[in-house]
Amino acid sequence: MNRIIKSLKYSTLIAMLLLLNACSLDINTDPNNPSTVNSGQLLTNAQLDIVNSLGAGPPGLSNPAGVFVHQLTQRSNNDQYAITGQDFPGTQAWSNMYRAIQNLNILIEQANSSQSFAYVGVAQIMKAMTFSYMVDVWGDVPFTEASTSAKIQFPKFDKGQDIYPQLFSMIDEGIANLAKTSALVPRTDDLIYAGNLVRWRQFAKTLKLKLYNQIRLTQNVSTQVNALISEGDLMTSAGGFSLNYGTTSAPDNRNPIFREDYNITTSGRDNYISPYFHEILLGTSTLNPVLNGVSDPRIPYYYFNQLSAARPNAQNPVEYRNGNFVSIYFSSQGPNQGFDQSSSITIVGLYYCGGRYDDGNGVTAAGVSGASARGDGPQRILPYHSYLFTRAELAQTGMGTGNAKQLFTDAMNAAFAEVNAAAAKGGAPSITAAATKEYVDAVLVKYEAADDNGKLELIMTEKWIANFGFGLESYNDIRRTGFPKIFDPNNDGIAFTNVNRGYPQSYPYPVPGELQLNPNAPQQRVIATAKVFWQK
C-alpha cells in the first residue's frame, strides 16, 4: 500500500510539473523552424542553390542553354528550341534562386545587426550576380519587392533595364562592406573563396566589368570599363568563381551532371555531345569553318568515348558516328535518333564534371569509378579565362583599353591552364606546353588574317569552346554578339534535321507557378521574339 501511495504522490508531482512547464511554453514557437539561422548556413545554402541553378545539372539554366549553344544535344524539348514554362530546369531554377535570395536577404539583416560586415558584403555581391543572370534569362523579374526579407506574396516585376543599374550599386555596397572591420568573417561556410575577402573584392569588380560588357550595345560604357581596368584590382589566375563538388555518393555531393550521366546503370543518359561542336574541335567542320585545320588537344578532356578498338560495337544502329565518337544531331527526326545508346554514346568527360579522361581504351560509363572518374569537377561560373576573353572582346570592339591580340592570347593560354588543373586533379596527363603553343599559334594566324568582325568571331568562338560546361555564358554571348555561328538544322544538308521555331531570345516564365499564382506577373513571353534589354 505504501508503495502505491508513494507512486501516486510521484505521479501527481510529475503531472503538476508538466502542467507548470506547459503554462510557460510558447505554442507559437516551432522548435523545428527557428526564427534565426546561423549566418554560415544561410551563406552555404544560398551558394549551393545559386550555382546549381545556373549550372548544367537537371535543375540548372545551363541544361537547356548547353543545347541552345550547340555544345550538347538531348532528346528533350530543348532539341527543338521548344523550351516551355513547365520544363524542370526553368521552374526549379526560378524557385531555388528566389529561395537563395531570401536567404541572402536574411543574412544581410542578421549580419548587419551583429556587425559581421564581411558576410553582408559577400551576400550583396552574390545577390547582384544572381539577379544579373535572372535578367539575362527572363528579362523582367521581381527585384524591388524581392530584395528584403519581407515576404511579399505577389511581388511586382521590374524592368530589366531598371534592375541592372541597381546591381552596380549593390556590388559597390558589397565591396565597401568587405573593407569594414567585421565581427565575423566567412570561412569554410563560404564554398567559393573560403572567406578570402581579397578574392571576393576582385571578383566583384570583375563582375562589374562583365556586366558593363553585357550592356555595351545599349550605352557607351568605356569610361566605367577603363576605370575598372586602370585600378588593376581585377581577377587573378587563382581567383576564378567556381564551386567545387565532392567525391562521396552517400550522401551524394558529386557534380550534378556526373550523377546524371555517369551514375546510371541502365538507359537514360541525357546529354550527347553535339556533332557540330565535335567537328569544330576537330578542325573539319563544313558548316562552320572558322577553325578548320586546327585540331583541339582538349578533346580527350572534354568528352569520353565509351567505344574503342576493344569495344567497337554500338548497342544499336547509330545516327552519327566518327570513329569511336557516337552522338545524335540537333533537331533530328532520323530513323536512328531514338535508339538507346547508353553504353555507346560519347559523354561529357573529365573537364566538364569530373568524369573520365579519354585514354582511348573505352569502357561503359556505368563501369567507371575511382580516380578515373570521381565526379568532383567544379561548376565554373566565371573562370579566369572567361574574364580575359571579356577583356579581349572589350578591346576588340574599342570599348576597353589593352591589346586585343595579347588579351586573346592570354585567354586561350589560361583556358588550357584550367584544363591542365582539371587533369592534375583527375590523375590524367596534362596538355604539353608544345601542344598548347601549337594550337594557340595556329589560331593567332587566323586572327591576324581576319578583318575586325572575323577577329571578334574568333574571340567569341574560342570563349565558347573554353566555357564548355557553362552554356549560360555562351548563350549570353551569342545573343549579344551573334558569335559563335550556331548550328542551323535547316541548312545543314541533312534531310531529317529541321526546326520550325525561332532561336529562343529568352526563357519562358515558370508555369505552373509564377504566372498562375502571381496576379502581378506579366503575360507569358514569346521566347522567339522577346529579347532582353541589352540584346542587339
C-alpha positions, 0 to 999 in steps of 0.5 A: 500500500505504501508503495502505491501511495508513494507512486501516486504522490510521484505521479501527481508531482510529475503531472503538476510539473508538466502542467507548470512547464506547459503554462510557460511554453510558447505554442507559437514557437516551432522548435523545428523552424527557428526564427534565426539561422546561423549566418554560415548556413544561410551563406552555404545554402544560398551558394549551393542553390545559386550555382546549381541553378545556373549550372548544367545539372537537371535543375540548372539554366545551363541544361537547356542553354548547353543545347541552345549553344550547340555544345550538347544535344538531348532528346528533350524539348530543348532539341527543338528550341521548344523550351516551355514554362513547365520544363524542370530546369526553368521552374526549379531554377526560378524557385531555388534562386528566389529561395537563395535570395531570401536567404541572402536577404536574411543574412544581410539583416542578421549580419548587419545587426551583429556587425559581421560586415564581411558576410553582408558584403559577400551576400550583396555581391552574390545577390547582384550576380544572381539577379544579373543572370535572372535578367539575362534569362527572363528579362523582367523579374521581381527585384524591388519587392524581392530584395528584403526579407519581407515576404511579399506574396505577389511581388511586382516585376521590374524592368530589366533595364531598371534592375541592372543599374541597381546591381552596380550599386549593390556590388559597390555596397558589397565591396565597401562592406568587405573593407569594414572591420567585421565581427565575423568573417566567412570561412569554410561556410563560404564554398567559393573563396573560403572567406578570402575577402581579397578574392571576393573584392576582385571578383566583384569588380570583375563582375562589374566589368562583365556586366558593363560588357553585357550592356555595351550595345545599349550605352557607351560604357568605356569610361566605367570599363577603363576605370575598372581596368586602370585600378588593376584590382581585377581577377587573378589566375587563382581567383576564378568563381567556381564551386567545387563538388565532392567525391562521396555518393552517400550522401551524394555531393558529386557534380550534378551532371556526373550523377546524371550521366555517369551514375546510371546503370541502365538507359537514360543518359541525357546529354550527347555531345553535339556533332557540330561542336565535335567537328569544330574541335576537330578542325573539319567542320563544313558548316562552320569553318572558322577553325578548320585545320586546327585540331583541339588537344582538349578533346580527350578532356572534354568528352569520353568515348565509351567505344574503342578498338576493344569495344567497337560495337554500338548497342544499336544502329547509330545516327552519327558516328566518327570513329569511336565518337557516337552522338545524335544531331540537333533537331533530328527526326532520323530513323536512328535518333531514338535508339538507346545508346547508353553504353555507346554514346560519347559523354561529357568527360573529365573537364566538364564534371569530373568524369573520365579522361579519354585514354582511348581504351573505352569502357561503359560509363556505368563501369567507371569509378575511382580516380578515373572518374570521381565526379568532383569537377567544379561548376565554373561560373566565371573562370579566369579565362572567361574574364580575359576573353571579356577583356579581349572582346572589350578591346576588340570592339574599342570599348576597353583599353589593352591589346586585343591580340595579347588579351586573346592570347592570354585567354586561350593560354589560361583556358588550357591552364584550367584544363591542365588543373582539371587533369592534375586533379583527375590523375590524367596527363596534362596538355604539353606546353608544345601542344598548347603553343601549337594550337594557340599559334595556329589560331593567332594566324587566323586572327591576324588574317581576319578583318575586325568582325572575323577577329571578334568571331574568333574571340567569341568562338574560342570563349565558347569552346573554353566555357564548355560546361557553362552554356549560360555564358555562351548563350549570353554571348551569342545573343549579344554578339551573334558569335559563335555561328550556331548550328542551323538544322535547316541548312545543314544538308541533312534531310531529317534535321529541321526546326520550325521555331525561332532561336529562343531570345529568352526563357519562358516564365515558370508555369505552373507557378509564377504566372498562375499564382502571381496576379502581378506577373506579366503575360507569358513571353514569346521566347522567339521574339522577346529579347532582353534589354541589352540584346542587339 
